[in-house]
């Protein structure tokens, strides 16, 4: 067991090093040697944990997604036993945006992963699956909120889910300092206010 834990910890440390390379220099500089240098290990030691750049990149993306899920889970705990669906969706949306250091690393890693997926069939399949699952979860929340009366019943859950996910398009505007983070949050809150009825309640 100790060896397994150490192995996982070392892989996570390498993944974080890869995130730093992506954040500072971009996906083009993500090579086995560059990540090894950033992680403070030899190229040979890194190959002990990842046999290829693709395997290293896939693990780093999976790890980033896990960390984002943990942050969302922690946020849900803070919302209480029966959180309002508006607040659940707001939490999920804001964690997809580069609004703090951890989310910024995940966001940049995701952007790099998408670019890589355009030219690699295996990564494309993994990225497609992850995004499809995330979108499905948002639609489930929207459908349930419509059923429970939080969102007007005449709203199309597919369209509303797509519009909510479109809000993650603020990423580039935040990263390039076109729109301030607070203004993005204001826009998200305004959209959610329009989507949810103020008098709706479960039951």
C-alpha positions as CSV (number, residue, x, y, z in Angstrom):
1,X,0.0,0.0,0.0
2,X,2.7,2.6,0.8
3,X,4.3,2.1,-2.6
4,X,0.9,2.7,-4.3
5,X,0.3,5.9,-2.4
6,X,3.8,7.1,-3.2
7,X,3.3,6.2,-6.8
8,X,0.0,8.2,-7.0
9,X,1.6,11.2,-5.1
10,X,4.5,11.3,-7.6
11,X,2.1,11.2,-10.5
12,X,0.1,14.0,-9.0
13,X,3.2,16.1,-8.5
14,X,4.2,15.6,-12.1
15,X,0.7,16.5,-13.2
16,X,1.0,19.8,-11.2
17,X,4.3,20.5,-12.8
18,X,2.7,20.0,-16.2
19,X,-0.1,22.5,-15.2
20,X,2.6,25.0,-14.4
21,X,4.3,24.5,-17.8
22,X,0.9,25.0,-19.5
23,X,0.1,28.1,-17.5
24,X,3.5,29.8,-18.0
25,X,4.5,28.6,-21.5
26,X,1.6,26.9,-23.2
27,X,0.8,23.5,-24.5
28,X,3.5,23.6,-27.2
29,X,6.2,23.4,-24.4
30,X,4.7,20.4,-22.7
31,X,7.3,17.8,-23.5
32,X,8.5,15.0,-21.3
33,X,11.8,16.7,-20.7
34,X,10.3,20.1,-19.9
35,X,7.8,18.6,-17.4
36,X,10.6,16.5,-15.8
37,X,12.7,19.7,-15.4
38,X,9.7,21.5,-13.8
39,X,8.9,18.6,-11.5
40,X,12.6,18.3,-10.4
41,X,13.0,14.8,-11.6
42,X,15.1,13.1,-14.3
43,X,13.6,12.3,-17.7
44,X,14.1,8.6,-16.9
45,X,12.3,8.9,-13.6
46,X,9.4,10.6,-15.2
47,X,9.2,7.8,-17.8
48,X,8.8,5.4,-14.9
49,X,5.4,7.0,-14.2
50,X,4.3,8.0,-17.7
51,X,5.4,6.1,-20.8
52,X,4.3,8.8,-23.2
53,X,3.4,12.5,-23.5
54,X,-0.1,11.5,-24.2
55,X,-0.4,9.4,-21.1
56,X,1.0,12.2,-19.0
57,X,-1.3,14.8,-20.5
58,X,-4.4,12.5,-20.1
59,X,-3.6,11.9,-16.4
60,X,-3.0,15.6,-15.8
61,X,-6.4,16.5,-17.3
62,X,-8.1,13.7,-15.3
63,X,-6.4,15.0,-12.2
64,X,-7.5,18.6,-12.9
65,X,-11.1,17.4,-13.4
66,X,-10.9,15.5,-10.1
67,X,-9.7,18.6,-8.3
68,X,-12.5,20.7,-9.8
69,X,-15.0,18.0,-8.7
70,X,-13.6,18.1,-5.2
71,X,-14.0,21.9,-5.1
72,X,-17.6,21.7,-6.3
73,X,-18.3,19.0,-3.7
74,X,-16.8,21.1,-0.9
75,X,-18.9,24.1,-2.2
76,X,-22.1,21.9,-2.1
77,X,-21.4,21.0,1.5
78,X,-21.2,24.6,2.4
79,X,-24.6,25.2,0.7
80,X,-26.3,22.9,3.1
81,X,-28.5,19.8,2.9
82,X,-31.0,21.0,0.3
83,X,-29.3,23.7,-1.7
84,X,-31.3,25.8,-4.1
85,X,-30.7,24.6,-7.7
86,X,-29.8,28.2,-8.7
87,X,-26.9,28.1,-6.3
88,X,-25.8,24.7,-7.4
89,X,-25.6,25.8,-11.0
90,X,-23.9,29.0,-10.0
91,X,-21.2,27.0,-8.2
92,X,-20.7,24.7,-11.1
93,X,-20.4,27.6,-13.6
94,X,-18.0,29.6,-11.6
95,X,-15.7,26.6,-11.0
96,X,-15.4,26.3,-14.8
97,X,-14.1,29.9,-15.0
98,X,-10.5,31.1,-14.1
99,X,-11.7,33.1,-11.1
100,X,-9.1,31.8,-8.6
101,X,-5.7,30.1,-8.8
102,X,-6.9,26.5,-8.7
103,X,-9.7,27.1,-11.2
104,X,-7.3,29.0,-13.4
105,X,-4.9,26.1,-13.6
106,X,-7.8,23.7,-14.4
107,X,-9.2,26.1,-17.0
108,X,-5.9,26.5,-18.8
109,X,-5.3,22.8,-18.7
110,X,-8.8,22.2,-20.2
111,X,-8.1,24.7,-23.0
112,X,-4.8,23.1,-23.8
113,X,-6.4,19.6,-23.7
114,X,-9.1,20.7,-26.2
115,X,-6.4,21.9,-28.6
116,X,-4.6,18.7,-28.3
117,X,-7.8,16.7,-28.8
118,X,-8.3,18.3,-32.2
119,X,-5.3,16.4,-33.5
120,X,-5.4,13.2,-31.4
121,X,-8.2,10.7,-31.8
122,X,-7.7,9.1,-28.4
123,X,-7.6,12.4,-26.5
124,X,-10.5,13.6,-28.6
125,X,-12.6,10.6,-27.4
126,X,-11.7,11.2,-23.7
127,X,-12.3,15.0,-23.9
128,X,-15.6,14.4,-25.7
129,X,-16.7,11.9,-23.0
130,X,-15.8,14.3,-20.2
131,X,-17.6,17.3,-21.7
132,X,-20.6,15.3,-22.6
133,X,-20.9,14.0,-19.0
134,X,-20.6,17.5,-17.6
135,X,-23.2,18.8,-20.0
136,X,-25.6,16.0,-19.1
137,X,-25.3,16.8,-15.4
138,X,-26.2,20.4,-16.1
139,X,-29.2,19.4,-18.1
140,X,-30.3,17.0,-15.3
141,X,-30.2,19.9,-12.9
142,X,-32.2,22.1,-15.2
143,X,-34.8,19.4,-15.8
144,X,-35.2,18.8,-12.1
145,X,-35.5,22.5,-11.4
146,X,-38.3,22.7,-14.0
147,X,-40.1,19.7,-12.5
148,X,-39.8,21.2,-9.0
149,X,-41.1,24.6,-10.1
150,X,-38.0,26.6,-9.8
151,X,-37.8,27.3,-13.5
152,X,-41.0,28.0,-15.6
153,X,-42.3,24.8,-17.2
154,X,-42.4,26.4,-20.7
155,X,-38.6,26.6,-20.8
156,X,-36.8,24.1,-23.0
157,X,-34.2,22.3,-20.8
158,X,-31.9,21.6,-23.7
159,X,-31.8,25.2,-24.8
160,X,-31.4,26.5,-21.2
161,X,-28.6,24.0,-20.5
162,X,-26.8,25.1,-23.6
163,X,-27.2,28.8,-22.7
164,X,-25.8,28.1,-19.2
165,X,-22.8,26.4,-20.6
166,X,-22.3,29.2,-23.0
167,X,-21.5,31.4,-20.0
168,X,-18.2,29.5,-19.6
169,X,-17.2,31.3,-22.8
170,X,-16.3,34.2,-20.5
171,X,-13.0,32.4,-19.9
172,X,-11.1,34.0,-22.8
173,X,-12.4,37.5,-21.8
174,X,-11.2,37.0,-18.2
175,X,-7.8,35.6,-19.2
176,X,-7.1,38.5,-21.6
177,X,-8.4,41.1,-19.2
178,X,-11.3,42.2,-21.5
179,X,-13.9,41.8,-18.8
180,X,-13.3,42.0,-15.0
181,X,-14.1,38.9,-13.0
182,X,-16.7,40.8,-10.9
183,X,-18.5,41.9,-14.1
184,X,-18.6,38.3,-15.2
185,X,-20.1,37.2,-11.9
186,X,-22.7,40.0,-12.3
187,X,-23.6,38.7,-15.8
188,X,-23.9,35.1,-14.5
189,X,-26.2,36.2,-11.6
190,X,-28.3,38.3,-14.0
191,X,-28.8,35.3,-16.3
192,X,-29.7,33.0,-13.4
193,X,-32.1,35.5,-12.1
194,X,-33.9,35.5,-15.5
195,X,-33.9,31.7,-15.6
196,X,-35.2,31.1,-12.1
197,X,-38.6,32.3,-10.8
198,X,-38.4,34.2,-7.6
199,X,-41.5,32.5,-6.2
200,X,-40.7,28.9,-7.3
201,X,-40.3,26.3,-4.6
202,X,-39.9,22.6,-4.4
203,X,-42.9,20.4,-4.2
